[in-house]
Amino acid sequence: MRHLPLLARCGALALLLAACDDAPVAPSLHSSGGGAADSRPSRDFSVSLAGVALRPGVTADLVARVYVDERGPSCDARGTVMAVYGFAHTAATWGPLAEALFTPGPNPVCRVIALDLPGHGASGVPDALPFTFLTLGDYAGAVDGALTRLAAAGLPSRGIVAHSQGGMVVQMLQQQLVDGGSSLRGAHGIDAVVLMAPTMPDGESWAFVESGLAGQLLAAFLAPDQSRFAIPDAVWPILFFSRASDGALVPTAPSGADVTALGYNAPEPLLSALQLVGAPPFPSRPVIGEGIFAPSRGTLLSVVAFDEDQIVRPAEASALYDRLAGPVPLRAFFTVTGPESVHDMFVSNPTAMFADVRVGLP
């Protein structure tokens, strides 16, 4: 795995992997008393968010799993990131990444908030909409509402890390906020976003879809009632942990039994999956404008690609970074290489993913 270039000032990966002393301070969870510890639990816990609005007239009861660095006496917004997973995943898949982030070293992250999207993991289905009709826009609404509700509950985030389909959800949320005259920074105080192997919007090349492979896989996993796509637990590792070069499963991949025991897998609604790949009734994949993460928007964007990823190729992720960030003084695009650099490396071997990352400040 090659070293990644140094990141000047306080880029998004710096927020995750190194101290960022010159960043503006977000509201703290610390008590105002001198040296008082955070009153939140010092061990992993869950937060229930009742009635989060997904769209006008549609709500869902959501659950966020909060992974906590148990070694630290306290944690505030500067060390808190929200994590948004990809297709057919749950909040549980962020556990290995959180554990890797919490290992000793120059790393300020002390809390990872992993949201279970509607109908996934511990979260409920919508109250006024069949599960099958959920869209990616509803997922964006869930993230938007959860950020607001968590901040009100004393759990604000300074950053977002999103993977695969989750990267599309974050793009869509930023687009919606920008269209409304705001942004993730303006609405939620998000200083940094890291997109790992993000899926492609309309207008960007995406061989996984354009080759017809994505459509074939969706057809294979369509439930008999045609309301959802469900990947068998035994197949789940093959899709997300196989190498592009030879199709081999990486040795650190979870087994089908692990997927079941750990609750990694979840069905996806019919409409959100069709929207992701731009299949009817959708005229295209989601439309995302250029420059929505330009420096003027206030949120520093990094994009991470994986060399052996068979779903999102590094060249595709690189082109997406340029579209989203526009001209920037320092390009924060990174490719993780090596025999285990598969789509879900953040689950199978996050320690190796970070091992040669070198992020510094001037």
Protein Blocks (a to p, Z undefined) as FASTA:
>chain_A
ZZddddehjafklmmmoccfkbccdddfbdfbehiacfbdfbdcddddehiafbghiacd
ddddddddfkbgbdcfklgccddddehiafklmmmmmmmmmpgcjdfbfbdcddddehia
jbccdfkbcfklpcfklmmmmmmmmmmmmmmnopacfbdcdehjlmmmmmmmmmmmmmno
pafklmnopabdcdehiacdehiacfklmnommmmmmmmmgcfklpaccddfklmmmmmm
ccfklopacfkbccfklmmmnopaccddfklmmmmnopafbfbdcdddehklgfklopac
dddddfklckbcfklmmmmmmmmnopafbdcbdddedjklcfklmmmmmmlmmmmgccdd
ZZ
